[in-house]
Amino acid sequence: MKVVGLTGGMGSGKSTVAKMFKELGVPVYDSDKEAKMLMQTSGPLRKGICDLLGTEAYTKEGLLNRGYIAQRVFEDRALLNQLNAIVHPAVRIHFKEWAQAQKAPYIIQETALLFENGLTENYDVVILVTAPKEIRIKRVMERDASPREAIVARMRNQWEDGMKKQGSDYIIENVDLEKTKAKIEEINSALLEFS
């Protein structure tokens, strides 16, 4: 079974692309969603996060305080790296367990910071989702109701697409959904042959 990494910058439309692959019957692991679930449910992870960021990392109801965490780590790269060092190994283990349970020619792990975290060697194939920067900013503003400055600041923590393209096997320019769908079908066919 081949393991495919699906990545792209904020607002590129990774989730839209992942959904289209799912519709073709491909098992997809959403790293961001699973990380949030693990941060919520894993005792050791919760302790590590509280030790790093304080008890404010969780609300009085015991829920992950995402706004507080985002505010703390996106202004402090060292703190973000420390948080990632706590969360990413747990996600990696969870992904491997999930992958072993799949019965498909190939599986996809959707992960935003594939290149930034030096994870390319974990995948047989890397798919990069791109879109022009202004379109990405607009999408995130609409999705998260975040101010433009905050989005641009968060984007600075991600590599530019030009750097990512060099390490990618397939690139999906996600602007026109019909063209995106056609490209996904083409990649799916190639991966099924490859597998």
Secondary structure, 3 states (H helix, E strand, C coil): CEEEEEEECCCCCHHHHHHHHHHCCCCEEEHHHHHHHHHHHCHHHHHHHHHHHCHHHECCCCCECHHHHHHHHHCCHHHHHHHHHHHHHHHHHHHHHHHHCCCCCEEEEECCCCCCCCCHHHCCEEEEEECCHHHHHHHHHHHHCCCHHHHHHHHCCCCCHHHHHCCCCEEEECCCHHHHHHHHHHHHHHHHHHC
